[in-house]
């Protein structure tokens, strides 16, 4: 929020210079982002009037002007501004002046014609960015008066970075309370008197939006001259607050919004039909807005309407057809209170951001509409004339926020801050902030004003004391005591070990957003039990991800679009799933890979990544758990996004733990990807669960190896073969090594031959040949019974 320093000093007495004010605001939590000094160094710049203007004899774009600067004789000035003309009053930098840009004004000859001074634009004076022409002053500007005195300079435009919990300081009056508390002063803002009704014209108001719009006030002002000139003092304050003066009606509503923090809007009363109705929009309703754009609305929007049509999007922007124009003579001026949740995100949904939505979505004081309406009426009648009708008020009291006192205890304040703040100082702080304070035996009972939505619990009051008393006055002490180390569970691998393993296998870690597009999840068919956001940043970030893969594959696609042929990414994060209550967060690890299996090199022929590369990565991960035998894969129950012929389900102890394989061709086409994208996603906890470390003696007896070759059906997976052998041999089997797979001559069609080595070892004795032969027989028998296998001769 920008504001004029002089305007603030008019509202509150500040016994400090600009630097001290800026420091105090920042240290109190109202961070000053930028300070722009205005009007420094304008000595020698005065108000002047152009009396004559003739064309320069040697230059088409220059004029020779005779200027009255109140010195008794006319000065000759050569000027190239396009708006230089007889009769206007403008700033004149006289000979000897030095402008803010360091421009020294001297008598000079321009194309052979003498010039004694310089007529100035606002940019040359350092008071605005407008350099399109001379700064035109009002016709009653006193000729010869120093410009700084006339414009109320020097001044500064101060921009604050307001946190969302402090909407009360989005008006100068609210900010003045904080400044008064900081400097031990008081707010000088005058009370707003009611403007008496001089006509009987009214317009009925009906509230049909329930708790979303619990208060609405309006009044008709007839006979307004919308072509009147906004007074200089108001125009300058608006300009220094970053708002361009437009017309009396718009300027008054903007001025009151800056002064009090309450947005207002004015309609052309003659364009309204019947009662004003505050309601929810009809699905598909279209409204042309003030900026000329068309807003397509849905029932989540609140609109201001009449009996025939929508007039404005509540809390965001008014409509084009009911706007105030130069021919408007009768105005319907409104001020309302909307629930923040009803306005939150609506402007972004329409692709815009307005001063009104910025305030309403954070929360505007529900008591402000009456005061703001009276203040705006008073200013508008002063500037543009007119006759005010009675104020029409409609409200739903049950939906308006009640003032609830909050207790603050002496002991709690001392414990949290670590210092004693005098009781009188605490009372002064709360009183200066506009709060009701009652001292009780062990502390204070504080009633926050209706503008302070952020004061709800005791800690909120402690924060107010701390920031006004001064954080820098609270001593810094090192905490004492023992810090307990968090125990490390031996049965769980640290996540960093998982990251290190994937990085060692050539993957780069990616961090993707937890929010994704609803359309993207639908494309993946992962839209079951998703969690939509109530206030999304954009339509592309409207729901929480139910899987890491959509975002990770988007990152892969982004890299491939930038000539990265070999992409290998992984992410360890959470997915989110609706459960009826709080969303369920599930830890996951996901990897994506495309391009060549190996980086470009000379020692191995290049080949594209395939299913078995990803299967190897999976084996490397589960090897760290020390319980590889508990893991298996099958081709059952594959999700729709996985290739049915090149995908697998990953199981741990027979329970699904994830999936791996190639993306389904239809999905790859929809995402504009090639056919070589492989993915894997696993539940995190099973991957991190490991066997408890257990020290054992080094084997004293040698291992025995027996090799067997089994002929079995093609569709029997290796996991089933390994499981059958381990189940038959038990602890005697230390390892199964698959070293050959053969199909072709000598093997029936539809079958395959697997050759494997059985590593046998007993911890208590040396195995004999008979023992080894018995183990081989048991393994063959198990494979014959479970896998329809035959021993090959």
Buried (B, 14 or more C-beta within 10 A) or exposed (E): BBBBBBBBBBBBBBEBEBEEBBEBBBBBBBBBEEBBBBBBBBBBBBBBBBEEBEEBEEBEEBBBBBBBBEEEEBBBBBBEBEEBBEEBBBBBBBBEBBBBEEEEBEEEEBEEBEBBBBBBBBBBBBBBEEEEBBBBBEEEBEBBBBBBEBBBBBBBBBBBEBEEBBBBBBBBBBBBBBBBBBBEBBBEBEEBEEBEBBBEBBBEBBBEBBEBBBBBBBBBBBBBBBEBBBBBEBBBBBBBBEBEBEBBBBBBBBBBBBBBBBBBBBBBBEBBEEBBBBBBBBEEBEBBBBEEEEBEBEEBBBBBBBEEBBBBBBBBBBBBBBBBEEEBBBBBBBBBBBBBEBBBBBBBBBEBEBBBBBBBBBBBBBBBBBBBBBBBBBBBBBBBBBBBBBBBBBBBEEBBBEEEEBBBBBEBBEEBBEEEBEEEBBBBBBBBBBBEBEEEEEBBEBBBBBBBBBBEEBEBBBBBBBBBBEEEEBEEEEEEEEEEEEEEEEEEBEBEEBBEBBEEBBBEEBEBEBBBBBEBBEBBEBBEEBBEBEEBEEEEBBBBBBBBBBBBBBBBBEBBEEEEEBBBBBBBBBBBBBEEEEBBBBBBBBBBBBBBBBEEEEEEEEEBBBBEBBBEBBEEBBEBBBBBEBBBBBBEEBBEBBBEEBBBBBBBEEEBBBBBBBBBEEBBEEBEBEEBBBBBBBBBEBBBBBEEEEEEEEEEEEEBEBEBBBBBEEEBBBBBBBBBBBBBBEEBBBEBEEEEEBEEEEBEEEBBBBBBBBBBBBEEEEBEEEBBEBBBEBBBBBBBEBBEBBBBE
